[in-house]
Every structure is written in structure tokens, then in C-alpha cells.
Amino acid sequence: MQQMSYNILITRTFSLRAHSKFKMDMLSRCRKQIPKSPETKRRSPRIAQHSQPSTTKRIVRTDINDKCFANIDSSLPAISQRQNGNIILRILAKPGTKQSGITDIADDCIGVRVGAPAREGEANAELVTYLASILRLRKTNIIVEKGLRSQIKSVLVNKNGLTIDRVRGLVEQEVSKGSE
């Protein structure tokens, strides 16, 4: 009796293996053979469009001093004001640090450490929260205008009662607090 059940078990296991092997063989026959050519190496045609060299002209700084990247337009100030009263902050975000803080103020950008990783907008949300706490504003008054996926960002401070001198004073106060 035991000998018979052992033979049945072996036969069933063997037939399952043969069936799965046959199934895999049929799948490999049905798969479309794609030749490996240079056209199939790219993921999408949009990547091919963006991989061509840009024709835009950039002003390149020669004295970086580890404050900002070389491709930042140095003719624009770090803190500026529009005609309608809104203030624009040019920020160099450094995401993924332990704690948020302002590292330095250059002529063309403000270096900010962001205590959130740079994925799915977490760093942008943390940057807005941090700037709102420094400038003593609501988060709804601060908008990341340009550079949502870049380290170099243009942040719009939408508060008419705020002046450039007041913003610069609050930012410099935060820099001095961070260096202590």
C-alpha cells in the first residue's frame, strides 16, 4: 500500500514538472523577438527630443566659491520685488539633510538645506513650511513658482506688506542663528 502511494506521488510530481516545462516552452515561442538596435535602446521618443543640445544662452559664473552652481544667471539678485509688490526669492535647495536651515546668502541665490528627500514633492513642501516659519507667514502665501524638479528654485512670497529689507533681515538672522 505504501509502495503504491509513493509511485503515484512521484508520477504526479513528474507530470507537473513536464507540464510547466511545456508551458514555458510555449511562452518562449510566442514572445516577439525584438532586435537590439540603437532605436530600441531609448525608453521613449520624448527622451530623444530632450537629449539634443540646448540652444539657450546661459551666463556662467567663474567664481563659484561653493555657494551656488555655475549655471545660475548671476545678473538676477537673490531677493527681488515685482511691480505688484510680490517678493521673489532665488533659492538653491539642498535636499536630504538632517535639519532644514539656511546655509548662506550669495548675491544671486540663497542656499537652503531641506530636511526632506527630493521625491514626490516632499522637499518642496518642507521648503515652503520652513520659509513660512522664517518669514512668519502662512504656507499659502509662499509658492514655488519655478524649479519644482530642480535644485534652483524661484519662490514667490505673496504678501504685500513685506519689504525686501525685512525679508533680507529675517534670512540673515536665520543664517546667524544657524552658524552659532
Secondary structure as GFF3:
##gff-version 3
##sequence-region A 1 180
A	DSSP	alpha_helix	2	30	.	.	.	ID=ss1
A	DSSP	alpha_helix	38	41	.	.	.	ID=ss2
A	DSSP	alpha_helix	45	50	.	.	.	ID=ss3
A	DSSP	beta_strand	79	81	.	.	.	ID=ss4
A	DSSP	beta_strand	87	95	.	.	.	ID=ss5
A	DSSP	beta_strand	101	105	.	.	.	ID=ss6
A	DSSP	beta_strand	110	114	.	.	.	ID=ss7
A	DSSP	alpha_helix	122	135	.	.	.	ID=ss8
A	DSSP	three_ten_helix	139	141	.	.	.	ID=ss9
A	DSSP	beta_strand	142	146	.	.	.	ID=ss10
A	DSSP	beta_strand	152	157	.	.	.	ID=ss11
A	DSSP	alpha_helix	164	179	.	.	.	ID=ss12
###
